[in-house]
């Protein structure tokens, strides 16, 4: 995907430009949430809330974009 697209900001209506930027952002956030939920589920199987808290603090995931 081309990252320097002047068409998006110069000629496209604002609502359409926002939609074109929102869709990939939402998809990447959903993937991140699923990944974090899987981590929490498997670490939670150990029945130790301290390990879940440690994983939550030390393993934050960045957006895959």
Rosetta silent file (secondary structure, phi, psi, omega in degrees, C-alpha in Angstrom):
SEQUENCE: XXXXXXXXXXXXXXXXXXXXXXXXXXXXXXXXXXXXXXXXXXXXXXXXXXXXXXXXXXXXXXXXX
SCORE:     score description
SCORE:     0.000 S_00000001
   1 L     0.000  134.340 -178.974    0.000    0.000    0.000 S_00000001
   2 L   -75.284  128.552 -174.834    1.317    3.385   -0.935 S_00000001
   3 L   -91.760  -21.032 -179.487    1.887    5.522    2.153 S_00000001
   4 L  -108.491   75.462 -175.429    2.285    8.948    0.548 S_00000001
   5 L  -104.184   95.089 -179.022   -1.070    9.309   -1.170 S_00000001
   6 H   -68.017  -22.818  178.712   -1.845   13.010   -1.707 S_00000001
   7 H   -58.750  -37.070 -177.074   -5.142   12.079   -3.399 S_00000001
   8 H   -61.400  -40.560 -174.595   -6.518   10.968   -0.047 S_00000001
   9 H  -101.612  -18.839 -176.598   -6.088   14.357    1.614 S_00000001
  10 H   -93.219  -39.754 -170.935   -6.213   16.798   -1.289 S_00000001
  11 L  -117.973  -18.076 -176.284   -9.151   15.770   -3.438 S_00000001
  12 L   -84.400  144.168  175.230  -11.236   13.227   -1.536 S_00000001
  13 L   -60.508  150.861 -175.111  -14.125   14.341    0.696 S_00000001
  14 H   -59.160  -43.613 -177.898  -13.279   14.292    4.389 S_00000001
  15 H   -62.847  -38.550  178.976  -15.842   11.612    5.260 S_00000001
  16 H   -69.993  -39.376  178.128  -14.494    9.266    2.586 S_00000001
  17 H   -63.524  -40.376  179.132  -10.878    9.880    3.654 S_00000001
  18 H   -64.761  -43.538  178.731  -11.767    9.106    7.262 S_00000001
  19 H   -61.280  -41.238 -179.846  -13.503    5.869    6.258 S_00000001
  20 H   -66.475  -25.299  177.756  -10.481    4.801    4.215 S_00000001
  21 H   -90.400  -28.143 -176.763   -8.270    5.331    7.260 S_00000001
  22 H   -73.520  -40.838 -173.841  -10.649    3.863    9.844 S_00000001
  23 H   -58.918  -51.777  178.074  -11.172    0.458    8.231 S_00000001
  24 H   -64.629  -32.262  178.817   -7.534   -0.758    8.380 S_00000001
  25 H   -65.597  -44.723  179.425   -7.156    0.703   11.859 S_00000001
  26 H   -63.771  -42.673  179.405  -10.174   -1.184   13.191 S_00000001
  27 H   -60.774  -44.905 -179.050   -9.001   -4.437   11.601 S_00000001
  28 H   -67.104  -35.448  177.844   -5.547   -4.125   13.159 S_00000001
  29 H   -68.671  -36.692  177.108   -7.019   -3.317   16.581 S_00000001
  30 H   -63.961  -42.467  177.704   -9.304   -6.360   16.417 S_00000001
  31 H   -61.795  -42.033  179.326   -6.302   -8.568   15.612 S_00000001
  32 H   -63.517  -42.056  179.628   -4.398   -7.063   18.540 S_00000001
  33 H   -64.439  -42.638  178.699   -7.305   -7.664   20.942 S_00000001
  34 H   -61.927  -43.032  179.015   -7.624  -11.298   19.836 S_00000001
  35 H   -62.307  -44.440  179.113   -3.892  -11.818   20.324 S_00000001
  36 H   -66.131  -37.507  178.085   -4.001  -10.265   23.809 S_00000001
  37 H   -66.061  -37.623  177.618   -7.043  -12.341   24.775 S_00000001
  38 H   -65.017  -44.148  176.607   -5.257  -15.533   23.702 S_00000001
  39 H   -58.406  -47.976 -178.020   -2.213  -14.597   25.804 S_00000001
  40 H   -63.769  -38.841  179.767   -4.400  -13.840   28.816 S_00000001
  41 H   -61.983  -49.796 -175.917   -6.355  -17.076   28.413 S_00000001
  42 H   -71.496  -35.922  175.799   -3.298  -19.329   28.346 S_00000001
  43 H   -70.879  -34.007  178.414   -1.482  -17.497   31.135 S_00000001
  44 H   -66.251  -19.068  177.932   -4.729  -17.486   33.133 S_00000001
  45 L   -64.898  -17.288  179.757   -4.756  -21.295   33.043 S_00000001
  46 L   -81.677   -6.446  178.919   -2.026  -21.182   35.709 S_00000001
  47 L    56.319   38.408  176.752   -4.489  -19.655   38.236 S_00000001
  48 L  -128.212  103.898 -177.538   -1.993  -17.022   39.333 S_00000001
  49 H   -62.541  -24.177  178.174   -3.287  -13.442   39.004 S_00000001
  50 H   -67.507  -36.377  179.035    0.236  -12.073   39.457 S_00000001
  51 H   -70.437  -37.014  177.003    1.412  -13.773   36.265 S_00000001
  52 H   -65.216  -42.335  178.837   -1.551  -12.399   34.297 S_00000001
  53 H   -64.609  -40.914  179.630   -0.801   -8.909   35.636 S_00000001
  54 H   -64.751  -41.868  179.192    2.889   -9.258   34.786 S_00000001
  55 H   -65.868  -37.377  179.452    2.106  -10.374   31.234 S_00000001
  56 H   -65.641  -37.376 -178.912   -0.340   -7.500   30.795 S_00000001
  57 H   -80.150  -35.643 -172.327    2.259   -4.959   31.889 S_00000001
  58 H   -97.205  -15.270 -177.112    5.314   -6.390   30.148 S_00000001
  59 L  -119.469   47.398  176.666    3.865   -7.717   26.874 S_00000001
  60 L   -68.035  139.332 -177.784    1.783   -4.923   25.375 S_00000001
  61 L   -98.089  137.562  174.323    1.267   -5.516   21.695 S_00000001
  62 L   -87.459  158.780  178.241    1.685   -2.866   19.082 S_00000001
  63 L   -63.191  137.396 -177.019   -0.641   -2.601   16.154 S_00000001
  64 L   -71.161    0.464 -177.117    0.459   -4.900   13.283 S_00000001
  65 L   -70.844    0.000    0.000    0.247   -2.085   10.760 S_00000001
